Amino acid sequence: MSQSTHRPTTALPSPADAPKGVVIKTPIPGPKAKKIVAADGRFLMTSTKTAPVVVESAAGVWVNDVDGNRLLDFTSGVGVVNTGHCHPDIVAAVRDQAGRLMHYAGTDYYYENQVRLAEKLGTIVPGAFAKKVFFTNSGTESVEAALKIARWNRQRPITIGLLGAFHGRSMGSLTMTASKPAQRARFQPYAGGGHHIPPPYCYRCPYKLEFPSCDLYCAKILKELYFETSIPPDDVAAFIAEPVMGEGGYVVPPKGWFGALKTILDEHGILLIDDEVQAGFGRTGKWFGIEHHGVTPDIVATAKALGSGLPIGAMIFRKELDYTYQGAHSNTFGGNLVAVASALATLDVIEREKLLENSRVRGEQLIARLRELQKKHEVIGDVRGLGLMVATEFVKGPSDKAPDALLRDRVVEESYKRGLVLLPCGKSSIRYIPPLVIRPEEVDEGVEILDTAITAARRRG
Ligand SMILES: Cc1ncc(COP(=O)(O)O)c(C=O)c1O
């Protein structure tokens, strides 16, 4: 069960063949894009649109819009195509599977490739113990599955998370999401049992302390204050956290925070749920973001990059947490065969093309270039990240850390107009998350466009 079935069928485009450089033929949005954006407004529910970019095709780090413009993608389609758009081997695996069998309900019957993928996930997820897997269709569904198995297993009603965290928008995951009021407003009551503590956010320490003299108060407060007052620890099933807080602003917890937290959790048999939906599959330069923090989670929630664009997620957990009878949890589409074929090919490509290493090395290049920009533009208050999970936080000025969301939004706009697609996060940050296949010259091109975009945004006053 250790071999994947797909064979690489198409040679990777060599750097010489790869599309090169932004091409701007019309203003963005162009005439065709404008029409589609207007129709979208008529027919689709209001959701989370960021920019009027209408993509028609894509390869590697480049996306082509409907008006013939070629843009540089520093979003990976919102953290999904870590292997680059339409990687030929992944496309071949998907086509091959779609022609043979697309669906027969893997939760009720059996699929060989689901077993293969589960076995592979068990080996790359941290923890030298036996693991099991439940396949889902999205990040929020993986988080729901994690919250449910923790609650069922521990028979305790409470889950604790972090203020600023994002875990999804269905009712269970929304209970633990605490990133923006818009996500939570008018949806009370949530699933119940959710508590939050302030985040380990050194740039804006909630306690106005400094690392390391703070002695990780932001972890220890759980035991010293919350467990002594409002949260009975023996009623807590799990603590859920992202290894790098994503939507909340790419906040990287300080060294030792996860370790201090885990010590407290272990004293009370509280499970650690690691939400890797955004950080997983090489984004931080390791398979999983938690590997930077030296702790072993009990449950890991994944999705986004696992399928390189096909919807698939997985909840990987300590084998002994498994349900002891059928029917407590299941679904219809989880681990759909075409998505599983894409996931197997994705993991293969990450290994074969050494994308963890590229994420690390290109991430260092990107952070170094952004730190140069920070010297020129004092409105960049902070540059932070791990691997190619990088962000800058925009502030009103060097001594004034007041978040400047308006400037941030203008930088995003000036960037896509010049052919660089970016995604905001947090109150006033921009994340830079290109596909992990990015080349040095493409990192440079992105930073150069960003530089001119910041200058243009600042001129607008
Ligand atoms: C850390 C994290 N968890 C969960 C989710 C929810 O994933 P989905 O949008 O696939 O439901 C996201 C989405 O951005 C995320 O970043």
The ligand as an SDF file (V2000), in Angstrom:
LIG
                    3D

 16 16  0  0  0  0  0  0  0  0999 V2000
   -6.7360   27.8140    9.3180 C   0  0  0  0  0  0  0  0  0  0  0  0
   -8.0040   27.5890    8.5780 C   0  0  0  0  0  0  0  0  0  0  0  0
   -8.8910   26.7070    9.0410 N   0  0  0  0  0  0  0  0  0  0  0  0
  -10.0460   26.4450    8.4080 C   0  0  0  0  0  0  0  0  0  0  0  0
  -10.3790   27.1180    7.2510 C   0  0  0  0  0  0  0  0  0  0  0  0
  -11.6760   26.8290    6.5500 C   0  0  0  0  0  0  0  0  0  0  0  0
  -11.4290   26.2100    5.3440 O   0  0  0  0  0  0  0  0  0  0  0  0
  -12.5640   26.1760    4.1840 P   0  0  0  0  0  0  0  0  0  0  0  0
  -12.6770   27.5490    3.6480 O   0  0  0  0  0  0  0  0  0  0  0  0
  -12.0310   25.1860    3.2100 O   0  0  0  0  0  0  0  0  0  0  0  0
  -13.8040   25.7110    4.8510 O   0  0  0  0  0  0  0  0  0  0  0  0
   -9.4820   28.0580    6.7320 C   0  0  0  0  0  0  0  0  0  0  0  0
   -9.8190   28.8180    5.4990 C   0  0  0  0  0  0  0  0  0  0  0  0
   -9.2230   29.7830    5.1500 O   0  0  0  0  0  0  0  0  0  0  0  0
   -8.2660   28.3030    7.4000 C   0  0  0  0  0  0  0  0  0  0  0  0
   -7.3870   29.1940    6.9540 O   0  0  0  0  0  0  0  0  0  0  0  0
  1  2  1  0
  2  3  1  0
  2 15  2  0
  3  4  2  0
  4  5  1  0
  5  6  1  0
  5 12  2  0
  6  7  1  0
  7  8  1  0
  8  9  2  0
  8 10  1  0
  8 11  1  0
 12 13  1  0
 12 15  1  0
 13 14  2  0
 15 16  1  0
M  END
$$$$
